[in-house]
Amino acid sequence: MTLTNHHSENEVNQMFTRLAGRYDLMNDVVSLGTQRQWRKKFFNQLPVFKGADSLDLCCGTADLTIKLAQLAGPRGRTIGLDFNAAMLAGGEEKIRQADLTKDIELVQGDAMNLPFEANQFDFVTIGFGLRNVPDANQVLKEAQRVLKPGGYFACIEMSQPTNPVVRLGWKAYFNAFPVLAKAFGGSYKDYTYLKETSMQFVSASKLKQMMEEAGMVAVRVIPLNLGAAAIHVGQKAAPRMGRY
């Protein structure tokens, strides 16, 4: 296993249990509200159709899961998977409020070892979760395995700007945001972890390469906020038709 996050799974699990109650508020704070626009752009890249089967990995409080279910409609199968029980509990409440309890199944599980057979889903997504798993490469391989041929994988994640001037400002902000989070009631230690994992995660170009190495094709990258985050979209190759 090639570690892309050197913090233990137990440490990360405990941290998200502490964060769960204010996770959505703090996401708005640390992203200065831009995460909502990022999610809109994210779904503009995905041709989710009525009746689609979708899996949202590291689903947290289920924002992407709910949107997938709304786009797919009641004929679709929508599953959200996360390893943290407290985050899933927050997701269940949102799902009830959205009146989608019949349309969404939440599963507590490991994104590196998915409890699904191969070729099950039209769409596999992950939002701001790939940097939190021990081995992002293994998650990408598992996503590729459970996708149907022709299905889409899409990820939205923090990234690093390549412009030197923008990068200086990006570093200054990330160094400051644990203090900002603490001012809004968050834990300095927990948001130091989020700062570090955001700054240390692979670049957008490296993540594109990792997706391709996992077998995905037609991978494209959509930078957000001058490269502070990025959307990645790829597909599982459809089988070639034989020649007649």
Secondary structure, 3 states (H helix, E strand, C coil): CCCCCCCCHHHHHHHHHHHHHHHHHHHHHHCCCCHHHHHHHHHHCCCCCCCCEEEEECCCCCHHHHHHHHHHCCCCEEEEEECCHHHHHHHHHHHHHCCCCCCEEEEECCCCCCCCCCCCEEEEEEECCHHHCCCHHHHHHHHHHHEEEEEEEEEEEECCCCCHHHHHHHHHHHHHHHHHHHHCCCCHHHHHHHHHHHHHCCCHHHHHHHHHHCCEEEEEEEEEHHHCEEEEEEEECCCCCCCC
